[in-house]
């Protein structure tokens, strides 16, 4: 019985990374939104994402990533420093030398951490050019955004059954295409977005 006395919600291929009983498919794909939170200690979901990333690596399953992830990770890491200092006006300050130096240090540290994490695991990197046509199909068939479509197409091309993400846009894909592993706060939203 659920806490509200009703029926348990239908999973629709959406699962919480905080669930201690969660089984990991092999391989499993990673999206940039998850990796950013897992690697950067200043991010609000770092504890949950870092713990799940460790679970993935200790489990021995293969990890699928799009080559796009490294570029998006670098951008996210670089942007955090000016966002912390200038808030909503950060874009106008990203070219300042005082902003670029600490942002560059954070970017370099994050990229090195990412590369170090991938070195001991069975990593399946997927070149963007390999999935460009498939990504376009996902965009036109389901309305998924372009970068998300590249990550989803990469996961599917590598035979991954699930992607770990904090981006609810992946829920536009049918559950038969790709399961979503996300944080607890996004589970309900993802389940509602899923095509029936």
C-alpha positions as CSV (number, residue, x, y, z in Angstrom):
1,X,0.0,0.0,0.0
2,X,1.3,3.5,-0.9
3,X,1.5,6.2,1.8
4,X,-1.6,7.8,0.5
5,X,-3.6,4.6,0.5
6,X,-3.9,4.4,-3.3
7,X,-2.3,2.3,-5.9
8,X,1.5,2.4,-6.4
9,X,2.4,4.7,-9.3
10,X,3.2,3.1,-12.7
11,X,7.0,3.3,-13.2
12,X,6.7,4.1,-16.9
13,X,10.4,3.3,-17.2
14,X,11.4,6.1,-14.8
15,X,13.4,5.2,-11.6
16,X,14.9,7.1,-8.7
17,X,18.7,6.9,-8.3
18,X,18.2,7.1,-4.6
19,X,16.4,3.7,-4.6
20,X,18.7,1.3,-2.9
21,X,17.1,-1.7,-4.6
22,X,17.6,-0.3,-8.1
23,X,19.1,-2.7,-10.6
24,X,21.6,-1.4,-13.1
25,X,21.4,-2.4,-16.8
26,X,24.6,-3.2,-18.6
27,X,25.5,-0.9,-20.4
28,X,24.1,2.3,-18.9
29,X,24.3,5.7,-20.5
30,X,25.2,8.9,-18.8
31,X,23.9,12.4,-19.6
32,X,25.8,15.6,-19.0
33,X,23.3,16.9,-16.4
34,X,24.0,14.0,-14.1
35,X,27.8,14.0,-14.6
36,X,28.0,17.7,-13.7
37,X,26.1,17.2,-10.4
38,X,28.1,14.1,-9.6
39,X,31.5,15.7,-10.1
40,X,31.0,19.2,-8.8
41,X,30.7,19.4,-5.1
42,X,29.0,22.8,-5.2
43,X,26.0,21.5,-7.0
44,X,22.8,20.8,-5.0
45,X,22.3,17.2,-6.1
46,X,26.0,16.3,-5.7
47,X,25.6,13.8,-2.8
48,X,22.9,11.7,-4.5
49,X,24.5,11.8,-8.0
50,X,28.0,11.1,-6.6
51,X,26.7,8.1,-4.7
52,X,25.0,6.8,-7.8
53,X,28.0,7.3,-9.9
54,X,30.1,5.3,-7.4
55,X,27.5,2.6,-7.5
56,X,27.8,2.4,-11.3
57,X,31.5,2.2,-11.3
58,X,31.7,-0.3,-8.5
59,X,29.1,-2.5,-10.1
60,X,31.3,-3.2,-13.2
61,X,28.7,-2.3,-15.8
62,X,29.8,-0.6,-19.0
63,X,29.2,3.2,-19.3
64,X,28.0,4.8,-22.5
65,X,28.6,8.5,-23.3
66,X,28.3,10.7,-26.3
67,X,31.4,12.5,-27.3
68,X,29.2,15.6,-26.8
69,X,29.3,15.1,-23.0
70,X,32.9,16.2,-22.7
71,X,32.1,19.5,-24.4
72,X,28.9,20.2,-22.4
73,X,30.7,19.2,-19.2
74,X,33.5,21.8,-19.9
75,X,30.9,24.5,-20.6
76,X,28.9,23.7,-17.4
77,X,32.1,23.7,-15.3
78,X,33.3,27.0,-16.8
79,X,30.0,28.7,-16.4
80,X,29.6,27.9,-12.7
81,X,32.2,30.4,-11.5
82,X,30.7,33.5,-13.1
83,X,27.2,32.3,-12.1
84,X,28.3,32.1,-8.5
85,X,29.8,35.6,-8.6
86,X,27.3,37.5,-10.7
87,X,24.1,35.5,-10.6
88,X,21.7,36.2,-13.5
89,X,24.2,38.7,-15.1
90,X,26.9,36.1,-15.4
91,X,26.9,36.0,-19.3
92,X,28.1,39.6,-19.5
93,X,31.0,38.8,-17.2
94,X,32.2,35.5,-18.7
95,X,34.9,37.2,-20.8
96,X,36.5,39.2,-17.9
97,X,40.0,38.0,-17.0
98,X,39.1,37.9,-13.3
99,X,36.2,35.6,-14.2
100,X,38.0,33.4,-16.7
101,X,41.0,32.4,-14.6
102,X,39.0,30.7,-11.8
103,X,36.5,29.4,-14.3
104,X,39.3,27.8,-16.3
105,X,40.8,26.2,-13.2
106,X,37.4,24.7,-12.4
107,X,36.9,23.5,-16.0
108,X,40.4,21.9,-16.1
109,X,39.8,20.2,-12.7
110,X,36.4,18.9,-13.7
111,X,37.6,17.5,-17.0
112,X,40.5,15.8,-15.3
113,X,38.2,14.3,-12.7
114,X,35.9,13.0,-15.5
115,X,38.7,11.4,-17.4
116,X,40.1,9.8,-14.2
117,X,36.6,8.4,-13.5
118,X,36.3,6.8,-16.9
119,X,39.8,5.3,-17.0
120,X,39.1,2.2,-14.9
121,X,35.6,1.4,-16.4
122,X,34.5,-0.2,-19.6
123,X,33.7,3.0,-21.4
124,X,31.8,3.1,-24.7
125,X,32.2,6.6,-26.2
126,X,29.9,7.2,-29.2
127,X,31.0,9.8,-31.8
128,X,28.3,12.4,-32.6
129,X,28.7,11.8,-36.3
130,X,27.7,8.2,-35.8
131,X,24.2,9.1,-34.4
132,X,23.4,12.4,-36.2
133,X,20.7,10.9,-38.4
134,X,19.2,8.9,-35.5
135,X,19.2,12.1,-33.3
136,X,17.2,13.9,-36.0
137,X,14.6,11.1,-36.0
138,X,14.2,11.3,-32.2
139,X,13.8,15.1,-32.6
140,X,11.1,14.9,-35.2
141,X,9.3,11.8,-33.9
142,X,9.2,12.8,-30.2
143,X,10.1,16.5,-30.0
144,X,13.2,15.9,-27.9
145,X,15.8,18.7,-27.9
146,X,18.8,18.4,-30.1
147,X,21.5,17.8,-27.5
148,X,19.3,15.4,-25.6
149,X,18.6,13.6,-28.9
150,X,22.3,13.1,-29.4
151,X,22.7,11.6,-25.9
152,X,19.6,9.4,-26.4
153,X,20.7,8.2,-29.8
154,X,24.1,7.4,-28.5
155,X,22.6,5.3,-25.7
156,X,20.4,3.5,-28.1
157,X,23.2,2.9,-30.6
158,X,25.3,1.3,-27.9
159,X,22.5,-1.0,-26.7
160,X,21.9,0.8,-23.4
161,X,18.5,0.2,-21.9
162,X,18.7,3.3,-19.6
163,X,20.2,6.8,-19.3
164,X,21.0,8.5,-16.1
165,X,19.9,12.1,-16.3
166,X,18.5,15.1,-14.5
167,X,16.9,16.4,-17.6
168,X,13.2,15.7,-17.8
169,X,13.2,16.2,-21.6
170,X,14.3,12.6,-22.0
171,X,10.8,11.6,-20.8
172,X,9.4,12.6,-24.2
173,X,10.8,9.3,-25.4
174,X,8.7,6.1,-25.0
175,X,9.8,3.8,-22.2
176,X,10.5,1.1,-24.8
177,X,13.2,3.3,-26.3
178,X,15.1,4.2,-23.0
179,X,14.5,3.9,-19.3
180,X,15.3,7.0,-17.2
181,X,17.2,6.9,-14.0
182,X,16.9,10.3,-12.3
183,X,16.7,11.9,-8.9
184,X,13.6,11.5,-6.8
185,X,12.4,15.0,-7.3
186,X,12.1,14.5,-11.0
187,X,10.5,11.0,-11.1
188,X,6.8,12.2,-11.1
189,X,7.4,14.8,-13.7
190,X,9.2,12.4,-16.0
191,X,6.4,9.8,-15.5
192,X,3.8,12.4,-16.5
193,X,5.7,13.4,-19.6
194,X,6.1,9.8,-20.8
195,X,4.0,8.9,-23.9
196,X,1.4,6.3,-22.9
